[in-house]
Amino acid sequence: MQMNDTIEQLLKQITALEDDLRKALSEQQSSVFFQIKGKRVEFEHSIKQTHKRLKRNFFHWLVTDRPQNLITGPIIYAMVIPLIITDLFVSFYQMSCFPIYGIKKVRRADYIIYDRQHLSYLNFIEKFHCSYCAYGSGMIAYVSEIIARTEQYFCPIKHARKILGTHNRYAHFLDYGAAENYQAKLEAYRRALAKAE
């Protein structure tokens, strides 16, 4: 029992430190380079001019870019099809089932962010690449959180074996084999999902 209390305390400290770090990095970055005004990102005039000066035009970019990037482009962009299909199915699942389960919905806009188009040093192809990556990585994080909340609702139990790449809810799940008061603990996990962050 003492070990579980220690682990729980360490997890709370780690979460608090991660939140502090994210906040500090965000404040440092935005105060140095730009300001966010609504959905717009605005740079200081001198920074904006420097960005425009550093921008490579399309033909220079095409000649100097790695040829393997151009050759594999169709393969990379074909991946948007399964990404969109997964996005649609998982979003439909969340929209239809989360209200029934009493789980707070995951906000898509918190995970899929398109703001790199405000960077003047990127040409239109680079901005297109950035939009694709923002969608792909953001959508995977969005889906991961939906699945994490589902796992917390149905089976918040850690695995017996160590696994890599767990979501942030996993660390707080019940230990493998800890059967005492399982049903009561499961209900507590479910109630917590109504106000999930």
C-alpha positions as CSV (number, residue, x, y, z in Angstrom):
1,M,0.0,0.0,0.0
2,Q,2.9,2.4,0.8
3,M,4.4,1.8,-2.6
4,N,1.1,2.7,-4.3
5,D,0.9,5.9,-2.3
6,T,4.4,6.8,-3.3
7,I,3.8,6.0,-7.0
8,E,0.6,8.1,-6.9
9,Q,2.4,11.0,-5.4
10,L,5.2,10.8,-7.9
11,L,2.7,10.7,-10.8
12,K,1.0,13.8,-9.5
13,Q,4.3,15.6,-9.3
14,I,5.2,14.5,-12.8
15,T,1.9,15.7,-14.1
16,A,2.2,19.1,-12.4
17,L,5.8,19.5,-13.7
18,E,4.7,18.6,-17.2
19,D,1.9,21.2,-17.0
20,D,4.4,23.8,-15.7
21,L,6.9,23.0,-18.4
22,R,4.2,23.3,-21.2
23,K,3.0,26.6,-19.8
24,A,6.6,28.0,-19.4
25,L,7.5,27.0,-23.0
26,S,4.4,28.5,-24.4
27,E,4.9,31.8,-22.6
28,Q,8.5,32.0,-23.6
29,Q,7.9,31.2,-27.2
30,S,4.9,33.5,-27.6
31,S,6.5,36.4,-25.7
32,V,9.7,36.3,-27.8
33,F,8.4,35.7,-31.4
34,F,4.6,36.3,-31.7
35,Q,1.2,37.0,-30.3
36,I,-1.9,35.0,-30.7
37,K,-4.9,37.1,-31.5
38,G,-8.0,35.0,-31.9
39,K,-7.2,32.5,-34.6
40,R,-4.4,34.7,-36.0
41,V,-0.8,34.5,-35.2
42,E,1.0,37.8,-35.5
43,F,4.8,38.3,-35.6
44,E,6.6,41.5,-34.9
45,H,7.3,43.5,-38.1
46,S,11.1,42.8,-38.0
47,I,10.5,39.0,-37.5
48,K,8.0,39.0,-40.4
49,Q,10.5,40.7,-42.7
50,T,13.2,38.3,-41.8
51,H,10.8,35.4,-42.5
52,K,10.0,36.7,-45.9
53,R,13.7,37.2,-46.7
54,L,14.5,33.6,-45.7
55,K,11.7,32.1,-47.8
56,R,12.8,29.8,-50.7
57,N,10.8,30.2,-53.8
58,F,9.1,27.2,-55.2
59,F,11.6,26.5,-58.1
60,H,14.6,26.8,-55.8
61,W,13.0,24.6,-53.3
62,L,12.1,22.0,-56.0
63,V,15.7,21.9,-57.3
64,T,17.4,21.8,-53.8
65,D,14.9,19.5,-52.1
66,R,15.8,15.8,-51.6
67,P,14.7,13.8,-54.6
68,Q,13.5,10.9,-52.4
69,N,10.9,13.3,-50.9
70,L,9.4,14.0,-54.3
71,I,9.4,10.3,-55.3
72,T,7.7,9.1,-52.1
73,G,5.2,12.0,-52.0
74,P,2.4,10.1,-53.5
75,I,2.8,7.3,-51.0
76,I,2.9,9.7,-48.1
77,Y,-0.2,11.6,-49.2
78,A,-2.1,8.5,-50.0
79,M,-2.1,7.9,-46.2
80,V,-4.6,10.7,-45.9
81,I,-7.3,8.3,-47.0
82,P,-7.0,5.8,-44.1
83,L,-6.5,8.8,-41.7
84,I,-9.7,10.5,-42.8
85,I,-11.7,7.2,-42.7
86,T,-10.3,6.5,-39.2
87,D,-11.1,10.1,-38.2
88,L,-14.7,9.8,-39.4
89,F,-15.4,6.4,-37.7
90,V,-13.8,7.4,-34.4
91,S,-15.6,10.8,-34.4
92,F,-18.9,9.0,-35.1
93,Y,-18.2,6.6,-32.3
94,Q,-17.5,9.4,-29.8
95,M,-20.5,11.4,-30.9
96,S,-22.9,8.5,-30.6
97,C,-21.5,6.6,-27.6
98,F,-19.8,9.0,-25.3
99,P,-23.1,10.7,-24.3
100,I,-24.6,7.3,-23.5
101,Y,-21.6,6.3,-21.3
102,G,-21.5,9.8,-19.7
103,I,-18.0,10.5,-20.9
104,K,-17.0,14.1,-21.7
105,K,-16.2,14.4,-25.4
106,V,-12.7,15.0,-26.7
107,R,-12.4,18.4,-28.4
108,R,-11.0,17.9,-31.9
109,A,-9.7,21.5,-32.0
110,D,-7.4,20.8,-29.0
111,Y,-5.5,18.3,-31.0
112,I,-5.7,19.3,-34.7
113,I,-4.1,22.7,-35.0
114,Y,-3.4,24.5,-38.3
115,D,-1.2,27.5,-37.5
116,R,1.9,26.9,-39.6
117,Q,0.4,28.6,-42.6
118,H,1.2,31.9,-40.8
119,L,4.9,31.3,-41.2
120,S,6.1,33.5,-44.0
121,Y,9.4,31.7,-44.4
122,L,7.6,28.6,-45.8
123,N,6.6,28.4,-49.4
124,F,3.1,27.0,-50.4
125,I,4.4,23.4,-50.8
126,E,6.1,23.5,-47.4
127,K,2.9,24.9,-45.9
128,F,0.9,22.1,-47.5
129,H,3.3,19.6,-46.0
130,C,2.9,21.2,-42.6
131,S,-0.9,21.1,-42.9
132,Y,-0.8,17.4,-43.7
133,C,1.5,16.7,-40.7
134,A,-0.6,18.8,-38.4
135,Y,-3.7,16.8,-39.5
136,G,-2.0,13.4,-39.2
137,S,-0.3,13.8,-35.9
138,G,-3.1,15.8,-34.4
139,M,-5.7,13.3,-35.5
140,I,-3.7,10.4,-34.1
141,A,-3.5,12.2,-30.7
142,Y,-7.2,13.0,-30.9
143,V,-8.0,9.3,-31.6
144,S,-5.6,8.2,-28.9
145,E,-7.4,10.3,-26.3
146,I,-10.8,8.9,-27.4
147,I,-9.5,5.4,-27.0
148,A,-7.8,6.2,-23.7
149,R,-11.2,7.5,-22.3
150,T,-12.8,4.3,-23.6
151,E,-10.2,2.2,-22.0
152,Q,-10.7,4.0,-18.7
153,Y,-14.5,3.4,-19.0
154,F,-14.3,-0.3,-19.8
155,C,-11.0,-1.7,-18.5
156,P,-8.8,0.7,-16.5
157,I,-6.3,-2.1,-15.6
158,K,-2.6,-2.0,-16.3
159,H,-1.0,-4.9,-18.3
160,A,1.2,-7.5,-16.6
161,R,4.0,-6.8,-19.1
162,K,5.6,-3.5,-19.7
163,I,4.3,-1.7,-22.8
164,L,5.7,1.3,-24.7
165,G,3.8,4.4,-25.7
166,T,1.0,4.4,-23.2
167,H,-1.4,7.3,-22.9
168,N,-1.3,9.6,-19.9
169,R,-4.3,8.0,-18.2
170,Y,-2.6,4.6,-18.1
171,A,-0.3,5.4,-15.3
172,H,-3.3,5.9,-13.0
173,F,-5.0,2.7,-13.9
174,L,-5.4,-0.2,-11.4
175,D,-2.5,-2.6,-11.0
176,Y,-2.7,-5.9,-12.8
177,G,-4.4,-8.5,-10.6
178,A,-5.7,-6.0,-8.0
179,A,-9.1,-7.5,-7.7
180,E,-10.2,-6.1,-4.3
181,N,-13.1,-3.6,-4.7
182,Y,-12.7,-3.7,-8.5
183,Q,-16.3,-2.9,-9.3
184,A,-16.4,0.1,-7.0
185,K,-13.1,1.4,-8.3
186,L,-14.3,0.9,-11.9
187,E,-17.4,3.1,-11.1
188,A,-15.1,5.8,-9.7
189,Y,-13.0,5.8,-12.9
190,R,-16.2,6.1,-14.9
191,R,-17.5,9.0,-12.9
192,A,-14.2,10.8,-13.4
193,L,-14.7,10.7,-17.1
194,A,-17.8,13.0,-16.9
195,K,-15.4,15.8,-16.1
196,A,-12.3,14.6,-18.0
197,E,-9.8,17.2,-19.1
